[in-house]
């Protein structure tokens, strides 16, 4: 397990050393989203009965930032290591592929949760947000980080240049997070788009996470937990398979 | 005793290119072994197969008796590889890099050995310097240090002196020699053939993925047929009878080909008959470069 701890330590230190870019920058951009959307829509929208729009928005934004940063951590670390060639030091070592998987996913989780908590803490002084079921919120935050950390590994292995990784992020991750109910309740959408939203796994993450705050959600949190757990199992198995095969790493 | 390296019928293909073609090779523990060949001969691919960076299409490879696929953890703990490319992690200092690398191999509390390697490689003053701030030669030394953090019994160096200045090259070889003297098996690839000749007790030459020569350094040197004699004569003109064996002029000498040492007698006789007087004669020993060129020219 020492190899796993070393890789985890290295991955956490790596993002912490560039904390302005990896932690403070997403905090700032998320706060700008909050400022603008709450100012423009705050008086016009009531997503959940009795919940102010700005309160509704904060958990969604925190989860969005958490997911995007968890993805960015593993994917950018892997592609940088591949392009600069220093991935060789890990590949030459006896660290096993499940240990590599766990270390990258946990480092992504730490960064994602750090950014998510940062947003929550910054907004705490200005906005009254209940936290009715903290365990639910924590479970969805962790599951979301695991899924996106693992997806980041897949993207980092698959991409051969930064351009390809940016495409993965801009054409898959960002649309899925933006269209997952971060800024709205899907009940405000036309029936067709509500159905489409149900195909988006990020919707279940954000809806379940929000349930932890308000005790209200668009769908049952148990169903969300089931969908998210299945997604995590599928992504994890796929990622472990990639690492085991050495696809684009050991050739 | 298990061989340090055992390769049996290893093959690796990239598309239509056979990078490694049914290679059989055994390297005993304690050897200082050279793997030579022109660019694209398959040296780095063979090293990658041994170190687990690439997987063979067929064949078996083992390090210290551990199969590199089935017992990859033990095999990788037994080998340290200095890669050819100058790669580094720009986020960390030299010491951090070595501590993390130690951790990958399951070693904690490795500070004393890390300090020793840093001192031996003249890197102590750079221990807390970020990798980005190091010169190319220093980065190369860190690569050597990274390969040694887990004290592997087998050390593979893939062109470790490419682009390295003379002083560092000598210091590096002195260090590697001392590791070999203390029992480490050294496998080296280099384009500097005089280095291989001076350091290695056995040599394999690769061509198009196949081993085309494998012997001790002294036997390879003895096997060289490409001998020649350098003559300075007066008057400075070769008799016509010697022109078929004339190779060229070199620093005022006529260089003549010798198929056998006994050819020398007939050359001297021809010169005597033509009235030419020999003012100087050099009979150079064949070096590894001559052997290499001869073997690589053989179809």
Contacts between the chains, C-beta under 8 A, distances in Angstrom:
chain1	res1	chain2	res2	distance
A	2	B	103	5.6
A	2	B	106	4.3
A	2	B	107	7.2
A	2	B	108	6.2
A	3	B	103	6.5
A	3	B	104	5.0
A	3	B	105	7.2
A	3	B	106	5.9
A	5	B	103	6.6
A	6	B	99	8.0
A	6	B	100	5.4
A	6	B	102	7.7
A	6	B	103	2.5
A	6	B	104	5.4
A	7	B	100	7.9
A	7	B	103	7.7
A	7	B	104	6.9
A	9	B	100	7.1
A	9	B	103	7.2
A	10	B	92	7.7
A	10	B	100	4.7
A	13	B	91	7.4
A	13	B	92	7.6
A	13	B	96	7.6
A	14	B	91	4.9
A	14	B	92	8.0
A	17	B	91	5.5
A	18	B	91	7.6
A	81	B	89	7.6
A	84	B	87	6.2
A	84	B	88	7.4
A	84	B	89	7.5
A	84	B	90	7.0
A	85	B	83	7.8
A	85	B	85	5.3
A	85	B	87	3.5
A	86	B	87	5.0
A	86	B	88	6.1
A	86	B	89	4.5
A	88	B	53	6.7
A	88	B	83	5.7
A	88	B	85	7.9
A	88	B	87	6.0
A	89	B	87	7.9
A	89	B	89	7.3
A	89	B	101	6.0
A	89	B	104	7.2
A	89	B	146	6.3
A	90	B	104	6.7
A	91	B	52	6.8
A	91	B	53	5.7
A	92	B	51	5.6
A	92	B	52	6.9
A	92	B	53	6.8
A	92	B	76	6.5
A	92	B	81	5.5
A	93	B	76	6.2
A	93	B	101	7.4
A	93	B	104	3.6
A	93	B	105	6.0
A	94	B	72	6.8
A	94	B	73	3.9
A	94	B	74	7.7
A	94	B	76	4.4
A	94	B	77	5.5
A	94	B	104	7.3
A	94	B	105	6.4
A	94	B	106	7.2
A	95	B	104	5.3
A	96	B	73	7.2
A	246	B	55	6.3
A	250	B	52	6.9
A	250	B	53	6.0
A	250	B	54	5.9
A	250	B	55	5.9
A	251	B	54	5.7
A	251	B	55	7.4
